[in-house]
Amino acid sequence: MYAIIETGGKQYRVAPGETVEVELLDGRVGETISLSRVLMVQEETGARIGNPVIPGAVVKAEVVAQGRQRKVIVFKKMRRKNYRRTKGHRQDFTRLKITEIQPA
Protein backbone atom coordinates (compact mmCIF):
# COMPACT_ATOMS: atom_id res chain seq x y z
CA MET A 1 0.00 0.00 0.00
CA TYR A 2 1.23 3.48 -0.80
CA ALA A 3 -0.19 6.98 -1.10
CA ILE A 4 0.62 10.21 -2.88
CA ILE A 5 0.38 13.23 -0.60
CA GLU A 6 0.80 16.96 -1.12
CA THR A 7 2.57 19.19 1.37
CA GLY A 8 4.55 22.37 0.92
CA GLY A 9 3.47 22.65 -2.71
CA LYS A 10 5.15 19.36 -3.61
CA GLN A 11 3.91 15.80 -4.05
CA TYR A 12 5.47 12.76 -2.38
CA ARG A 13 4.95 9.01 -2.79
CA VAL A 14 4.90 7.46 0.69
CA ALA A 15 4.43 4.02 2.20
CA PRO A 16 4.26 2.86 5.83
CA GLY A 17 7.72 2.61 7.38
CA GLU A 18 9.37 5.02 4.90
CA THR A 19 11.16 8.22 5.87
CA VAL A 20 10.66 11.34 3.76
CA GLU A 21 12.00 14.92 3.94
CA VAL A 22 9.34 17.57 3.32
CA GLU A 23 9.15 21.35 3.57
CA LEU A 24 9.12 22.70 7.13
CA LEU A 25 6.04 21.70 9.16
CA ASP A 26 5.02 22.69 12.67
CA GLY A 27 5.65 20.00 15.25
CA ARG A 28 8.26 18.87 17.74
CA VAL A 29 10.42 15.79 17.34
CA GLY A 30 8.45 12.73 18.45
CA GLU A 31 5.00 14.21 17.75
CA THR A 32 2.51 12.55 15.42
CA ILE A 33 1.01 14.69 12.67
CA SER A 34 -1.78 14.00 10.18
CA LEU A 35 -1.48 14.85 6.51
CA SER A 36 -4.96 15.19 5.02
CA ARG A 37 -4.10 16.23 1.43
CA VAL A 38 -4.04 12.68 0.06
CA LEU A 39 -4.22 12.69 -3.74
CA MET A 40 -4.12 8.92 -4.37
CA VAL A 41 -4.10 5.65 -2.44
CA GLN A 42 -2.95 2.35 -3.97
CA GLU A 43 -4.33 -0.69 -2.15
CA GLU A 44 -4.31 -4.41 -2.92
CA THR A 45 -7.79 -4.11 -4.46
CA GLY A 46 -6.91 -1.14 -6.67
CA ALA A 47 -6.19 2.55 -6.76
CA ARG A 48 -8.37 5.40 -5.48
CA ILE A 49 -7.72 8.77 -7.07
CA GLY A 50 -9.02 12.00 -5.56
CA ASN A 51 -10.58 14.96 -7.29
CA PRO A 52 -8.25 16.64 -6.23
CA VAL A 53 -8.09 14.94 -2.79
CA ILE A 54 -9.71 11.83 -1.32
CA PRO A 55 -12.21 12.95 1.33
CA GLY A 56 -11.53 11.36 4.71
CA ALA A 57 -8.17 9.86 3.75
CA VAL A 58 -5.34 10.60 6.19
CA VAL A 59 -1.64 9.75 6.33
CA LYS A 60 -0.19 9.71 9.85
CA ALA A 61 3.49 10.40 10.36
CA GLU A 62 5.93 10.87 13.22
CA VAL A 63 8.32 13.83 13.22
CA VAL A 64 11.84 12.37 13.30
CA ALA A 65 13.89 15.57 12.87
CA GLN A 66 13.71 19.27 12.12
CA GLY A 67 16.69 20.77 10.35
CA ARG A 68 18.26 22.72 7.54
CA GLN A 69 19.76 21.37 4.34
CA ARG A 70 23.25 22.08 3.01
CA LYS A 71 23.97 25.58 1.80
CA VAL A 72 23.36 26.35 -1.86
CA ILE A 73 25.60 29.10 -3.26
CA VAL A 74 24.09 31.49 -5.82
CA PHE A 75 26.72 33.46 -7.77
CA LYS A 76 25.86 36.17 -10.30
CA LYS A 77 28.38 37.82 -12.56
CA MET A 78 28.37 40.15 -15.55
CA ARG A 79 31.64 40.00 -17.42
CA ARG A 80 33.60 43.19 -17.96
CA LYS A 81 31.16 45.15 -15.74
CA ASN A 82 32.80 44.55 -12.34
CA TYR A 83 29.50 43.06 -11.12
CA ARG A 84 29.65 40.05 -8.78
CA ARG A 85 27.10 38.95 -6.18
CA THR A 86 27.28 35.89 -3.95
CA LYS A 87 24.35 34.69 -1.89
CA GLY A 88 23.71 31.54 0.10
CA HIS A 89 20.49 29.74 0.99
CA ARG A 90 19.68 26.93 3.40
CA GLN A 91 16.22 25.37 3.13
CA ASP A 92 14.41 24.25 6.28
CA PHE A 93 13.00 20.70 6.30
CA THR A 94 11.05 18.25 8.43
CA ARG A 95 11.94 14.55 8.29
CA LEU A 96 8.85 12.34 8.70
CA LYS A 97 8.48 8.62 9.30
CA ILE A 98 5.21 7.39 7.83
CA THR A 99 3.38 5.24 10.37
CA GLU A 100 -0.08 4.66 8.91
CA ILE A 101 -2.22 5.27 5.82
CA GLN A 102 -5.97 5.46 6.41
CA PRO A 103 -7.74 5.29 3.02
CA ALA A 104 -11.07 6.60 4.44
LOMAR-270734 format. One record per residue: residue number from 1; residue in three letters; chain; y, z, x of N, C-alpha, C in turn. Coordinates in pm, whole numbers, m for minus. Layout:
! residues N
+-------+-------+-------+--------+--------+--------+--------+--------+--------+--------+--------+--------+
| bavex | ketor | lumza |    nyy |    nzz |    nxx |   cayy |   cazz |   caxx |    cyy |    czz |    cxx |
+-------+-------+-------+--------+--------+--------+--------+--------+--------+--------+--------+--------+
|   NUM |   ALA |     A |      Y |      Z |      X |      Y |      Z |      X |      Y |      Z |      X |
...
+-------+-------+-------+--------+--------+--------+--------+--------+--------+--------+--------+--------+
//
This chain:
! residues 104
+-------+-------+-------+--------+--------+--------+--------+--------+--------+--------+--------+--------+
| bavex | ketor | lumza |    nyy |    nzz |    nxx |   cayy |   cazz |   caxx |    cyy |    czz |    cxx |
+-------+-------+-------+--------+--------+--------+--------+--------+--------+--------+--------+--------+
|     1 |   MET |     A |   m117 |      0 |     84 |      0 |      0 |      0 |    124 |      0 |     89 |
|     2 |   TYR |     A |    220 |    m82 |     53 |    348 |    m80 |    123 |    459 |   m111 |     24 |
|     3 |   ALA |     A |    582 |    m87 |     67 |    698 |   m110 |    m19 |    810 |   m170 |     66 |
|     4 |   ILE |     A |    899 |   m239 |     m2 |   1021 |   m288 |     62 |   1136 |   m212 |      0 |
|     5 |   ILE |     A |   1211 |   m141 |     86 |   1323 |    m60 |     38 |   1453 |   m114 |     95 |
|     6 |   GLU |     A |   1564 |    m74 |     32 |   1696 |   m112 |     80 |   1775 |     16 |    105 |
|     7 |   THR |     A |   1832 |     26 |    224 |   1919 |    137 |    257 |   2014 |     92 |    367 |
|     8 |   GLY |     A |   2138 |    129 |    356 |   2237 |     92 |    455 |   2264 |    m57 |    461 |
|     9 |   GLY |     A |   2241 |   m128 |    350 |   2265 |   m271 |    347 |   2156 |   m354 |    413 |
|    10 |   LYS |     A |   2046 |   m290 |    450 |   1936 |   m361 |    515 |   1807 |   m334 |    439 |
|    11 |   GLN |     A |   1709 |   m421 |    457 |   1580 |   m405 |    391 |   1473 |   m373 |    494 |
|    12 |   TYR |     A |   1381 |   m283 |    457 |   1276 |   m238 |    547 |   1142 |   m242 |    474 |
|    13 |   ARG |     A |   1038 |   m284 |    546 |    901 |   m279 |    495 |    840 |   m149 |    545 |
|    14 |   VAL |     A |    797 |    m62 |    452 |    746 |     69 |    490 |    610 |     94 |    427 |
|    15 |   ALA |     A |    532 |    177 |    493 |    402 |    220 |    443 |    386 |    368 |    474 |
|    16 |   PRO |     A |    304 |    441 |    399 |    286 |    583 |    426 |    236 |    607 |    569 |
|    17 |   GLY |     A |    298 |    704 |    635 |    261 |    738 |    772 |    344 |    667 |    877 |
|    18 |   GLU |     A |    419 |    563 |    841 |    502 |    490 |    937 |    632 |    564 |    964 |
|    19 |   THR |     A |    690 |    535 |   1080 |    822 |    587 |   1116 |    917 |    468 |   1125 |
|    20 |   VAL |     A |   1037 |    484 |   1068 |   1134 |    376 |   1066 |   1273 |    433 |   1096 |
|    21 |   GLU |     A |   1353 |    356 |   1172 |   1492 |    394 |   1200 |   1584 |    318 |   1106 |
|    22 |   VAL |     A |   1664 |    392 |   1030 |   1757 |    332 |    934 |   1899 |    375 |    968 |
|    23 |   GLU |     A |   1996 |    316 |    898 |   2135 |    357 |    915 |   2148 |    504 |    878 |
|    24 |   LEU |     A |   2252 |    569 |    928 |   2270 |    713 |    912 |   2265 |    756 |    766 |
|    25 |   LEU |     A |   2181 |    856 |    736 |   2170 |    916 |    604 |   2199 |   1064 |    614 |
|    26 |   ASP |     A |   2246 |   1124 |    505 |   2269 |   1267 |    502 |   2134 |   1338 |    496 |
|    27 |   GLY |     A |   2123 |   1447 |    567 |   2000 |   1525 |    565 |   1973 |   1584 |    702 |
|    28 |   ARG |     A |   1922 |   1707 |    701 |   1887 |   1774 |    826 |   1745 |   1737 |    866 |
|    29 |   VAL |     A |   1714 |   1760 |    992 |   1579 |   1734 |   1042 |   1482 |   1826 |    969 |
|    30 |   GLY |     A |   1374 |   1769 |    918 |   1273 |   1845 |    845 |   1287 |   1834 |    694 |
|    31 |   GLU |     A |   1401 |   1789 |    644 |   1421 |   1775 |    500 |   1347 |   1653 |    447 |
|    32 |   THR |     A |   1316 |   1656 |    319 |   1255 |   1542 |    251 |   1362 |   1474 |    167 |
|    33 |   ILE |     A |   1372 |   1342 |    180 |   1469 |   1267 |    101 |   1394 |   1162 |     19 |
|    34 |   SER |     A |   1458 |   1119 |    m90 |   1400 |   1018 |   m178 |   1484 |    892 |   m171 |
|    35 |   LEU |     A |   1419 |    780 |   m151 |   1485 |    651 |   m148 |   1448 |    578 |   m277 |
|    36 |   SER |     A |   1548 |    557 |   m363 |   1519 |    502 |   m496 |   1542 |    352 |   m507 |
|    37 |   ARG |     A |   1602 |    289 |   m406 |   1623 |    143 |   m410 |   1498 |     73 |   m356 |
|    38 |   VAL |     A |   1395 |     69 |   m440 |   1268 |      6 |   m404 |   1268 |   m134 |   m464 |
|    39 |   LEU |     A |   1261 |   m235 |   m377 |   1269 |   m374 |   m422 |   1132 |   m432 |   m457 |
|    40 |   MET |     A |   1027 |   m384 |   m387 |    892 |   m437 |   m412 |    789 |   m334 |   m371 |
|    41 |   VAL |     A |    678 |   m330 |   m444 |    565 |   m244 |   m410 |    439 |   m328 |   m412 |
|    42 |   GLN |     A |    364 |   m326 |   m304 |    235 |   m397 |   m295 |    125 |   m293 |   m308 |
|    43 |   GLU |     A |     43 |   m306 |   m412 |    m69 |   m215 |   m433 |   m199 |   m294 |   m420 |
|    44 |   GLU |     A |   m312 |   m225 |   m438 |   m441 |   m292 |   m431 |   m456 |   m391 |   m546 |
|    45 |   THR |     A |   m396 |   m360 |   m661 |   m411 |   m446 |   m779 |   m317 |   m566 |   m776 |
|    46 |   GLY |     A |   m210 |   m557 |   m698 |   m114 |   m667 |   m691 |     25 |   m618 |   m656 |
|    47 |   ALA |     A |    119 |   m709 |   m657 |    255 |   m676 |   m619 |    343 |   m660 |   m743 |
|    48 |   ARG |     A |    438 |   m565 |   m734 |    540 |   m548 |   m837 |    674 |   m575 |   m771 |
|    49 |   ILE |     A |    748 |   m668 |   m828 |    877 |   m707 |   m772 |    986 |   m666 |   m870 |
|    50 |   GLY |     A |   1091 |   m603 |   m818 |   1200 |   m556 |   m902 |   1301 |   m666 |   m929 |
|    51 |   ASN |     A |   1392 |   m633 |  m1021 |   1496 |   m729 |  m1058 |   1630 |   m657 |  m1067 |
|    52 |   PRO |     A |   1699 |   m615 |   m965 |   1664 |   m623 |   m825 |   1579 |   m505 |   m778 |
|    53 |   VAL |     A |   1576 |   m393 |   m852 |   1494 |   m279 |   m809 |   1390 |   m249 |   m917 |
|    54 |   ILE |     A |   1287 |   m175 |   m877 |   1183 |   m132 |   m971 |   1228 |      1 |  m1031 |
|    55 |   PRO |     A |   1250 |      7 |  m1162 |   1295 |    133 |  m1221 |   1188 |    241 |  m1211 |
|    56 |   GLY |     A |   1228 |    357 |  m1164 |   1136 |    471 |  m1153 |   1058 |    478 |  m1024 |
|    57 |   ALA |     A |   1059 |    374 |   m944 |    986 |    375 |   m817 |   1066 |    452 |   m712 |
|    58 |   VAL |     A |    995 |    534 |   m634 |   1060 |    619 |   m534 |    975 |    620 |   m408 |
|    59 |   VAL |     A |   1042 |    615 |   m293 |    975 |    633 |   m164 |   1026 |    764 |   m107 |
|    60 |   LYS |     A |    934 |    855 |    m76 |    971 |    985 |    m19 |    949 |    981 |    130 |
|    61 |   ALA |     A |   1046 |   1038 |    203 |   1040 |   1036 |    349 |   1092 |   1168 |    404 |
|    62 |   GLU |     A |   1042 |   1202 |    523 |   1087 |   1322 |    593 |   1178 |   1280 |    708 |
|    63 |   VAL |     A |   1290 |   1351 |    724 |   1383 |   1322 |    832 |   1325 |   1378 |    961 |
|    64 |   VAL |     A |   1297 |   1289 |   1057 |   1237 |   1330 |   1184 |   1346 |   1355 |   1288 |
|    65 |   ALA |     A |   1451 |   1271 |   1289 |   1557 |   1287 |   1389 |   1685 |   1221 |   1339 |
|    66 |   GLN |     A |   1796 |   1272 |   1389 |   1927 |   1212 |   1371 |   1978 |   1182 |   1511 |
|    67 |   GLY |     A |   2033 |   1064 |   1533 |   2077 |   1035 |   1669 |   2169 |    915 |   1676 |
|    68 |   ARG |     A |   2189 |    870 |   1800 |   2272 |    754 |   1826 |   2195 |    661 |   1919 |
|    69 |   GLN |     A |   2207 |    531 |   1894 |   2137 |    434 |   1976 |   2207 |    414 |   2109 |
|    70 |   ARG |     A |   2148 |    330 |   2195 |   2208 |    301 |   2325 |   2339 |    228 |   2307 |
|    71 |   LYS |     A |   2427 |    243 |   2404 |   2558 |    180 |   2397 |   2548 |     29 |   2413 |
|    72 |   VAL |     A |   2622 |    m41 |   2328 |   2635 |   m186 |   2336 |   2774 |   m215 |   2391 |
|    73 |   ILE |     A |   2782 |   m293 |   2499 |   2910 |   m326 |   2560 |   2959 |   m459 |   2503 |
|    74 |   VAL |     A |   3084 |   m460 |   2459 |   3149 |   m582 |   2409 |   3258 |   m616 |   2509 |
|    75 |   PHE |     A |   3250 |   m735 |   2570 |   3346 |   m777 |   2672 |   3409 |   m909 |   2628 |
|    76 |   LYS |     A |   3543 |   m909 |   2621 |   3617 |  m1030 |   2586 |   3697 |  m1075 |   2707 |
|    77 |   LYS |     A |   3706 |  m1205 |   2725 |   3782 |  m1256 |   2838 |   3835 |  m1395 |   2804 |
|    78 |   MET |     A |   3959 |  m1420 |   2846 |   4015 |  m1555 |   2837 |   4047 |  m1597 |   2980 |
|    79 |   ARG |     A |   3983 |  m1702 |   3025 |   4000 |  m1742 |   3164 |   4143 |  m1789 |   3190 |
|    80 |   ARG |     A |   4186 |  m1759 |   3310 |   4319 |  m1796 |   3360 |   4435 |  m1733 |   3282 |
|    81 |   LYS |     A |   4410 |  m1638 |   3195 |   4515 |  m1574 |   3116 |   4532 |  m1426 |   3150 |
|    82 |   ASN |     A |   4453 |  m1376 |   3244 |   4455 |  m1234 |   3280 |   4431 |  m1145 |   3157 |
|    83 |   TYR |     A |   4339 |  m1186 |   3070 |   4306 |  m1112 |   2950 |   4160 |  m1067 |   2958 |
|    84 |   ARG |     A |   4140 |   m935 |   2962 |   4005 |   m878 |   2965 |   4006 |   m751 |   2882 |
|    85 |   ARG |     A |   3908 |   m738 |   2792 |   3895 |   m618 |   2710 |   3749 |   m576 |   2710 |
|    86 |   THR |     A |   3725 |   m449 |   2732 |   3589 |   m395 |   2728 |   3586 |   m284 |   2624 |
|    87 |   LYS |     A |   3489 |   m293 |   2535 |   3469 |   m189 |   2435 |   3321 |   m155 |   2429 |
|    88 |   GLY |     A |   3292 |    m34 |   2388 |   3154 |     10 |   2371 |   3132 |     60 |   2230 |
|    89 |   HIS |     A |   3007 |     53 |   2184 |   2974 |     99 |   2049 |   2835 |    161 |   2050 |
|    90 |   ARG |     A |   2823 |    275 |   1986 |   2693 |    340 |   1968 |   2672 |    361 |   1819 |
|    91 |   GLN |     A |   2565 |    304 |   1765 |   2537 |    313 |   1622 |   2458 |    439 |   1592 |
|    92 |   ASP |     A |   2498 |    511 |   1486 |   2425 |    628 |   1441 |   2300 |    583 |   1364 |
|    93 |   PHE |     A |   2192 |    663 |   1373 |   2070 |    630 |   1300 |   2002 |    756 |   1251 |
|    94 |   THR |     A |   1913 |    738 |   1155 |   1825 |    843 |   1105 |   1683 |    791 |   1117 |
|    95 |   ARG |     A |   1596 |    867 |   1181 |   1455 |    829 |   1194 |   1378 |    898 |   1081 |
|    96 |   LEU |     A |   1307 |    819 |   1001 |   1234 |    870 |    885 |   1085 |    849 |    902 |
|    97 |   LYS |     A |   1007 |    946 |    856 |    862 |    930 |    848 |    828 |    920 |    700 |
|    98 |   ILE |     A |    770 |    808 |    660 |    739 |    783 |    521 |    618 |    868 |    483 |
|    99 |   THR |     A |    633 |    948 |    379 |    524 |   1037 |    338 |    453 |    988 |    213 |
|   100 |   GLU |     A |    528 |    924 |    120 |    466 |    891 |     m8 |    543 |    775 |    m73 |
|   101 |   ILE |     A |    468 |    689 |   m142 |    527 |    582 |   m222 |    481 |    603 |   m366 |
|   102 |   GLN |     A |    577 |    625 |   m456 |    546 |    641 |   m597 |    589 |    514 |   m671 |
|   103 |   PRO |     A |    493 |    432 |   m715 |    529 |    302 |   m774 |    584 |    309 |   m916 |
|   104 |   ALA |     A |    602 |    423 |   m973 |    660 |    444 |  m1107 |    555 |    448 |  m1216 |
+-------+-------+-------+--------+--------+--------+--------+--------+--------+--------+--------+--------+
//
